[in-house]
Amino acid sequence: MKNPRIIVALDFNSAGEALSLADRLHPELCRLKVGKELFTAAGPQLVEKLIAKGFDVFLDLKFHDIPNTVASACKVAHDLGVWMVNVHALGGRKMLQAARSAIPENSTRLIAVTLLTSMDQDDLEDIGLQGEPAQIVGRLARLASDCALDGVVCSALEATHLRQLLGKDLCLVTPGIRLSGGEAADQKRITTPQQAIQNGSDYLVIGRPITQATDPLLVCQQINSEIACFQQTS
C-alpha cells in the first residue's frame, strides 16, 4: 500500500514499548504518530529510529506559541525528516503564516489542530468560545487553509462539512476512531474507520484499538481491507 491511511498513535512513555510495537507493524500498512508523552520520554532519537525502520512519522506536538518560536520548532521538525507536523490553529494567523514559511511546500506536511476530539459543547462554554463545535472547527479550518497549510486535524464528524466548505485539496486527519463495538474511552466525537472515510477523512489516527490488540498487524490489515472495500463500492 503506497499511501497507508492509518496512523497508529504510539501512546507510550518509553522508546522500548514504541519500538517493540513498530517491529510488529509494517510501513506499507500504516504510519506512526509520536505525541507529547512519547516525545518527552524518548526525544528526537526515537523519531529517527522509527524513520530508519521505513515508517512515515507524524510528529504530534501541537505547537502553539509566539510566531518565531513556532517557526523555529517547525523547521527543526522538517530537518528531522518527519512526514507530518502540526500546530494549533488557535495560535492565530501570524503564527500559522510563520509556521508555513518555515517548512518548504511539498516536503513535511504542515497541518493545524482545530478542536480536540475530547471537547464538547460544555467545554467550549467553559473557555468562552461561542458557537457549536462544528462552527468553530469550520472557522479554524478556513483560517488554516487561508494560510496555505496542507490540512487540519478534526473529528470525522466534521469532515463532510469541511469537504463542502473547503474542497478536496485540504488534507483531513481524524483522531477519535474506534472500531465497531469498541469503547469510546476519553474521546467524545468519534466514528468508525468506514464512517470516517465516507465522511471525507484522508488519514485515520488510531491508538488503543491497534496498540492494545493481541495482533496489531492483523487489525491494521482488517481496517485497510474495510477501507478498500468501501472505496471500491463508493
C-alpha positions as CSV (number, residue, x, y, z in Angstrom):
1,M,0.0,0.0,0.0
2,K,1.8,3.2,-1.3
3,N,-0.3,5.6,0.8
4,P,-1.5,4.0,4.0
5,R,-4.3,5.9,5.6
6,I,-3.9,4.5,9.1
7,I,-1.7,6.5,11.5
8,V,-1.0,4.4,14.6
9,A,-0.8,6.6,17.8
10,L,2.2,5.4,19.8
11,D,0.8,6.4,23.1
12,F,3.6,5.0,25.2
13,N,6.1,6.5,27.7
14,S,9.2,4.7,26.6
15,A,11.1,4.1,23.5
16,G,11.3,0.4,24.1
17,E,7.5,0.0,24.0
18,A,7.2,2.1,20.9
19,L,9.9,0.3,19.0
20,S,8.5,-3.1,20.1
21,L,5.2,-2.2,18.6
22,A,6.8,-0.8,15.4
23,D,8.5,-4.2,14.9
24,R,5.0,-5.8,14.9
25,L,3.7,-3.4,12.3
26,H,4.7,-2.7,8.7
27,P,5.2,0.7,7.0
28,E,3.2,-0.3,4.0
29,L,0.1,-0.7,6.2
30,C,0.4,2.3,8.5
31,R,2.2,5.4,9.5
32,L,3.1,6.2,13.1
33,K,2.3,9.2,15.4
34,V,4.6,10.4,18.1
35,G,2.9,12.6,20.6
36,K,3.8,14.7,23.7
37,E,4.2,11.8,26.1
38,L,6.5,9.7,24.0
39,F,8.5,12.5,22.6
40,T,9.1,13.9,26.1
41,A,10.3,10.4,27.2
42,A,12.3,9.5,24.2
43,G,13.1,12.6,22.2
44,P,14.1,13.0,18.5
45,Q,16.3,9.9,18.7
46,L,13.3,7.7,18.7
47,V,11.8,9.6,15.8
48,E,15.0,8.9,13.8
49,K,14.9,5.2,14.7
50,L,11.3,4.9,13.5
51,I,12.1,6.7,10.3
52,A,15.1,4.3,9.8
53,K,12.6,1.4,10.0
54,G,10.8,2.8,7.0
55,F,7.9,4.5,8.7
56,D,6.4,7.9,7.9
57,V,6.2,9.7,11.3
58,F,3.6,12.3,12.2
59,L,5.1,14.5,15.0
60,D,2.0,15.4,17.0
61,L,3.3,18.2,19.3
62,K,0.6,20.8,18.5
63,F,3.0,23.8,18.5
64,H,1.2,26.8,20.0
65,D,3.5,29.8,20.9
66,I,4.6,33.1,19.5
67,P,5.2,33.0,15.7
68,N,9.0,33.0,15.8
69,T,9.2,30.1,18.3
70,V,6.7,28.0,16.3
71,A,8.5,28.7,13.1
72,S,11.8,27.6,14.6
73,A,10.2,24.4,16.0
74,C,8.6,23.6,12.6
75,K,12.0,24.0,10.9
76,V,13.6,21.6,13.3
77,A,10.8,19.0,12.7
78,H,11.3,19.3,9.0
79,D,15.0,18.9,9.3
80,L,14.4,15.8,11.5
81,G,12.7,14.2,8.5
82,V,9.1,13.8,9.8
83,W,6.3,13.2,7.3
84,M,3.9,15.5,9.1
85,V,3.9,18.0,11.9
86,N,1.1,20.0,13.5
87,V,0.4,23.4,15.1
88,H,-2.6,24.7,16.9
89,A,-4.9,26.9,14.8
90,L,-5.9,28.8,17.9
91,G,-2.4,30.3,17.7
92,G,-3.8,32.7,15.1
93,R,-3.0,33.9,11.6
94,K,0.5,35.3,12.2
95,M,1.6,32.1,13.9
96,L,0.2,29.9,11.1
97,Q,1.9,32.0,8.5
98,A,5.2,31.8,10.3
99,A,4.9,28.0,10.5
100,R,4.2,27.8,6.8
101,S,7.2,30.0,5.9
102,A,9.5,27.7,8.0
103,I,8.6,24.5,6.0
104,P,9.1,24.2,2.3
105,E,6.0,23.2,0.4
106,N,5.9,19.6,-0.9
107,S,8.1,18.4,1.9
108,T,6.9,17.8,5.5
109,R,3.2,18.2,5.7
110,L,2.0,21.0,7.9
111,I,-1.4,20.7,9.4
112,A,-3.4,22.6,12.1
113,V,-5.4,21.3,15.1
114,T,-8.9,22.8,15.2
115,L,-10.6,21.4,18.3
116,L,-9.5,18.4,20.3
117,T,-11.9,15.5,19.8
118,S,-12.2,15.2,23.6
119,M,-14.0,18.6,23.7
120,D,-17.8,19.1,23.5
121,Q,-20.2,22.0,23.9
122,D,-19.8,22.2,27.6
123,D,-16.0,22.6,27.2
124,L,-16.4,25.4,24.7
125,E,-18.7,27.3,27.0
126,D,-16.2,26.9,29.9
127,I,-13.4,28.6,27.9
128,G,-15.7,31.2,26.3
129,L,-15.7,30.1,22.7
130,Q,-19.0,31.0,21.0
131,G,-20.7,28.6,18.7
132,E,-21.1,24.9,18.3
133,P,-18.0,22.6,17.8
134,A,-18.7,22.3,14.0
135,Q,-18.9,26.1,13.6
136,I,-15.6,26.7,15.4
137,V,-13.9,23.9,13.5
138,G,-15.0,25.4,10.3
139,R,-13.7,28.8,11.2
140,L,-10.3,27.5,12.3
141,A,-10.0,25.2,9.2
142,R,-10.7,28.1,6.9
143,L,-8.0,30.1,8.7
144,A,-5.5,27.2,8.2
145,S,-6.5,27.0,4.5
146,D,-6.1,30.7,4.1
147,C,-2.6,30.4,5.5
148,A,-1.7,27.7,2.9
149,L,-1.4,24.9,5.4
150,D,-1.7,21.4,4.0
151,G,-4.6,20.3,6.2
152,V,-6.2,20.1,9.6
153,V,-6.9,17.7,12.4
154,C,-10.6,17.4,13.0
155,S,-13.2,14.9,14.1
156,A,-14.5,12.7,11.3
157,L,-18.0,14.0,12.3
158,E,-16.9,17.4,10.9
159,A,-15.1,16.0,7.8
160,T,-18.2,16.2,5.5
161,H,-18.8,19.8,6.3
162,L,-15.2,20.7,5.8
163,R,-15.1,19.0,2.4
164,Q,-18.1,21.1,1.4
165,L,-16.6,24.2,2.8
166,L,-13.0,23.9,1.6
167,G,-13.0,21.4,-1.2
168,K,-10.9,18.3,-1.9
169,D,-7.4,19.7,-1.6
170,L,-7.3,20.2,2.2
171,C,-5.9,17.1,4.0
172,L,-8.2,15.9,6.8
173,V,-6.6,14.0,9.6
174,T,-9.1,12.5,12.0
175,P,-8.5,11.0,15.5
176,G,-11.3,9.7,17.6
177,I,-11.5,6.5,15.5
178,R,-12.9,3.4,17.3
179,L,-13.7,0.0,15.8
180,S,-17.3,-1.1,15.7
181,G,-18.3,-2.1,19.2
182,G,-15.2,-0.6,20.7
183,E,-15.1,1.6,23.8
184,A,-15.1,5.4,23.4
185,A,-12.8,5.9,26.4
186,D,-11.9,9.6,26.8
187,Q,-13.0,10.5,23.2
188,K,-16.4,12.2,22.7
189,R,-16.7,12.9,19.0
190,I,-15.9,9.5,17.5
191,T,-16.6,7.4,14.4
192,T,-15.7,4.0,12.9
193,P,-13.0,3.8,10.2
194,Q,-15.6,3.3,7.4
195,Q,-17.7,6.2,8.6
196,A,-14.6,8.4,8.7
197,I,-13.6,7.6,5.1
198,Q,-17.2,8.0,4.0
199,N,-17.2,11.4,5.6
200,G,-14.1,12.5,3.7
201,S,-11.2,11.8,6.0
202,D,-7.8,11.3,4.4
203,Y,-6.0,9.7,7.4
204,L,-7.3,8.0,10.5
205,V,-5.4,8.3,13.8
206,I,-6.0,5.0,15.7
207,G,-4.4,4.2,19.0
208,R,-5.7,1.6,21.5
209,P,-7.7,-0.5,19.1
210,I,-4.4,-1.3,17.4
211,T,-1.7,-0.8,20.1
212,Q,-3.6,-2.9,22.7
213,A,-4.6,-5.6,20.2
214,T,-3.2,-9.2,20.5
215,D,-2.2,-8.9,16.8
216,P,-1.7,-5.3,15.9
217,L,-0.7,-6.1,12.3
218,L,-3.8,-8.1,11.8
219,V,-6.0,-5.2,13.0
220,C,-4.2,-2.9,10.5
221,Q,-4.9,-5.4,7.7
222,Q,-8.5,-5.7,8.6
223,I,-9.0,-1.9,8.8
224,N,-7.2,-1.4,5.5
225,S,-9.4,-4.1,3.9
226,E,-12.5,-2.4,5.2
227,I,-11.4,0.9,3.8
228,A,-10.5,-0.7,0.4
229,C,-13.9,-2.4,0.2
230,F,-15.7,0.9,0.9
231,Q,-13.6,2.7,-1.8
232,Q,-14.4,0.0,-4.4
233,T,-18.2,0.3,-3.7
234,S,-18.4,4.1,-3.4
